[in-house]
């Protein structure tokens, strides 16, 4: 928290408040972060959501690849949200590049099931964006969506409109993955994409074990929440922070 705040004590306190307020306001996400849960195991077994070994440049953000290929019944979108935030937590604890330089997301929708479109409700999209932009003390340095189907055009426009100005400008959407190598060099892409930045299959197995090893940590971390009754000034709520009623 201190490093990502550029050593500002006040900003660090604000980010700590945001992080634990997020856990408090979203119990449906953070009270059940169990890597051994059937839905998360189904996601981990596919193994296409992985941080890549080489960063975006020598001293750049950590690249996180999400290749989808999940069954929307076994792995609902809420599970994808949970898994992505679990990866964030682990990177915060272990990876200096993530803390110092942020993350760069590459989302490949070639194997994306359009059944997920029915699950992308305003509530879950708002919750996910709140976690990424406000809850976690990590900087989103870029987001590249490849093979985006036209059926998601409206959803992408809504997401882009909801993102903060600087982050919104860092979102790039393409119909085909031919643009991927224009933004990212081969050294930054995994073997399956013609690069040299690790194998998705091998990285998926590594991250499955890593996430499972954090099971006790996830359970313990969910216990630490804010007491809004003790907050000076107005209490934080889902309505005030996310613009939605309830949690």
C-alpha positions in Angstrom: 0.0 0.0 0.0 2.8 2.4 0.9 4.8 1.7 -2.3 1.8 2.0 -4.6 1.0 5.4 -2.8 4.5 6.7 -3.6 5.2 6.7 0.1 2.4 9.2 0.9 1.1 8.4 4.4 -2.2 10.1 3.7 -2.7 8.3 0.4 -1.7 5.0 2.0 -4.4 5.5 4.7 -7.0 6.2 2.0 -6.0 3.1 0.1 -6.1 0.9 3.2 -9.6 2.3 3.9 -10.7 1.7 0.4 -9.4 -1.9 0.4 -11.1 -3.0 3.7 -14.3 -1.0 2.9 -14.4 -3.0 -0.4 -14.3 -6.3 1.6 -17.0 -5.0 3.9 -19.3 -3.8 1.2 -19.0 -6.9 -1.0 -19.5 -9.9 1.2 -20.9 -11.9 -1.7 -17.4 -11.8 -3.3 -15.0 -11.7 -0.4 -16.6 -13.9 2.2 -16.3 -16.9 -0.1 -12.8 -16.7 -1.7 -12.0 -20.4 -1.5 -9.7 -21.7 -4.2 -11.0 -25.3 -3.5 -14.6 -24.3 -4.2 -16.0 -26.3 -7.2 -16.5 -23.2 -9.4 -13.1 -21.8 -8.8 -11.5 -25.3 -9.3 -13.3 -25.5 -12.6 -11.8 -22.1 -13.6 -8.3 -23.1 -12.4 -8.5 -26.4 -14.3 -9.0 -24.5 -17.5 -5.9 -22.5 -16.6 -6.3 -19.6 -19.0 -6.2 -16.7 -16.4 -2.5 -16.2 -15.6 0.1 -13.5 -14.9 3.0 -13.8 -17.4 6.6 -14.0 -16.4 8.0 -11.2 -18.5 6.6 -7.7 -17.7 5.5 -5.0 -20.1 9.1 -3.7 -20.7 12.1 -4.2 -18.4 10.6 -2.1 -15.6 6.9 -2.2 -16.5 3.5 -3.5 -15.3 2.8 -7.2 -14.9 0.9 -8.7 -17.8 -2.2 -10.7 -16.9 -3.8 -12.8 -19.6 -7.4 -14.0 -19.5 -8.2 -16.4 -22.3 -11.6 -17.6 -21.1 -12.8 -21.0 -22.5 -15.0 -21.5 -19.4 -18.4 -23.1 -19.1 -20.8 -20.3 -18.0 -22.8 -22.8 -15.9 -19.8 -24.2 -14.0 -17.9 -20.9 -14.0 -20.3 -18.0 -13.7 -19.0 -14.5 -14.2 -19.0 -13.9 -10.5 -16.4 -16.6 -10.2 -14.2 -14.9 -12.9 -14.4 -11.8 -10.8 -13.4 -13.7 -7.6 -10.4 -15.4 -9.3 -9.1 -12.2 -10.8 -9.2 -10.5 -7.4 -7.5 -13.5 -5.8 -4.7 -13.1 -8.4 -4.5 -9.4 -7.5 -4.1 -10.2 -3.8 -1.3 -12.7 -4.5 0.6 -10.3 -6.8 0.3 -7.6 -4.2 2.0 -9.9 -1.7 4.7 -11.4 -4.0 5.4 -9.2 -7.0 7.3 -6.0 -6.8 6.6 -5.1 -10.5 2.8 -5.2 -9.8 3.1 -3.0 -6.7 5.5 -0.5 -8.3 4.3 -0.4 -11.9 0.7 -1.8 -11.9 -0.9 -4.4 -14.2 -1.6 -4.6 -18.0 -4.6 -6.8 -18.8 -4.9 -8.8 -22.0 -8.4 -10.3 -22.5 -8.8 -12.7 -25.4 -12.5 -13.3 -26.1 -12.0 -15.9 -28.9 -13.3 -18.7 -26.7 -15.8 -16.4 -24.8 -19.3 -17.8 -24.5 -22.0 -15.3 -25.3 -24.0 -16.8 -22.6 -21.9 -14.7 -20.3 -23.5 -11.6 -21.8 -26.7 -12.5 -19.8 -24.7 -12.5 -16.6 -23.1 -9.1 -17.1 -25.6 -7.2 -15.1 -25.0 -3.6 -14.2 -24.5 -4.7 -10.5 -21.7 -7.2 -11.1 -20.0 -5.0 -13.7 -20.1 -2.0 -11.3 -18.7 -4.2 -8.5 -15.9 -5.5 -10.6 -14.9 -2.0 -11.8 -15.1 -0.7 -8.2 -12.7 -3.3 -7.0 -10.2 -2.7 -9.8 -10.3 1.1 -9.8 -10.9 1.9 -6.1 -10.6 -1.2 -3.9 -7.2 -2.4 -4.8 -4.1 -0.2 -4.6 -2.9 -1.2 -8.0 -2.6 0.9 -11.1 -4.3 -0.5 -14.3 -1.8 0.6 -16.9 -3.6 -0.8 -19.8 -6.4 -3.2 -20.9 -6.5 -4.8 -24.4 -9.5 -6.8 -25.5 -8.9 -9.1 -28.5 -11.5 -10.9 -30.6 -14.4 -8.9 -29.2 -17.7 -10.1 -30.7 -20.1 -7.4 -32.0 -22.7 -8.7 -29.5 -20.6 -7.1 -26.7 -20.3 -3.7 -28.3 -22.9 -2.1 -26.0 -21.4 -3.8 -22.9 -17.9 -2.6 -23.8 -19.2 1.0 -24.4 -20.9 0.9 -20.9 -17.7 -0.3 -19.3 -15.6 2.3 -21.0 -18.0 5.0 -19.9 -17.9 3.8 -16.3 -14.1 3.8 -16.2 -12.3 6.9 -14.9 -10.9 9.2 -17.6 -7.2 8.1 -17.6 -8.1 4.4 -17.3 -10.8 4.7 -20.0 -8.2 6.0 -22.5 -6.1 2.9 -21.8 -8.8 0.4 -22.9 -8.3 -0.8 -26.5 -10.8 -3.1 -28.2 -10.1 -5.1 -31.3 -12.1 -7.6 -33.4 -9.2 -9.9 -34.1 -6.0 -10.8 -32.3 -3.9 -9.6 -35.2 -3.5 -6.3 -33.3 -2.0 -8.0 -30.3 1.6 -8.0 -31.5 1.3 -4.3 -32.5 0.8 -3.4 -28.8 2.9 -6.1 -27.2 6.2 -7.6 -28.4 6.7 -11.4 -28.8 8.8 -11.4 -25.6 5.7 -10.4 -23.8 3.4 -13.0 -25.3 3.0 -16.6 -24.3 4.1 -19.5 -26.5 0.5 -20.2 -27.6 0.4 -16.7 -29.1 3.7 -17.0 -31.0 5.8 -15.5 -28.2 8.4 -16.5 -25.7 6.7 -15.5 -22.4 6.0 -18.9 -20.9 3.4 -21.5 -21.7 -0.2 -20.9 -20.7 -0.7 -24.6 -19.8 2.4 -24.6 -17.5 1.6 -21.2 -16.0 -2.0 -22.3 -15.4 -0.7 -25.4 -13.4 1.7 -23.2 -11.4 -1.0 -20.6 -10.5 -3.5 -23.3 -9.6 -1.1 -24.6 -6.9 -0.2 -21.1 -5.8 -3.8 -20.0 -5.4 -4.6 -23.2 -3.5 -1.6 -22.5 -1.1 -3.3 -19.2 -0.2 -6.5 -20.8 1.0 -6.0 -20.0 4.7 -4.8 -16.5 3.9 -8.0 -15.7 1.8 -10.2 -17.0 4.6 -8.3 -15.0 7.2 -8.2 -11.8 5.2 -12.0 -11.8 4.8 -12.4 -11.4 8.6 -10.8 -7.9 8.5 -13.5 -5.3 7.7 -14.4 -1.7 8.5 -16.8 -0.8 11.3 -18.9 1.9 9.7 -20.5 2.8 13.0 -17.1 4.2 14.1 -16.4 6.2 10.9 -16.1 10.0 11.3 -18.6 11.5 9.0 -21.0 9.6 6.7 -20.7 5.8 6.7 -19.7 4.1 3.4 -22.4 2.0 1.8 -23.1 0.2 -1.5 -25.2 3.2 -2.5 -22.6 5.8 -1.7 -19.6 3.9 -3.1 -21.0 1.9 -5.9 -24.2 3.7 -6.7 -26.3 0.6 -6.1 -28.6 -0.5 -3.3 -27.6 -3.4 -1.1 -24.4 -5.4 -1.5 
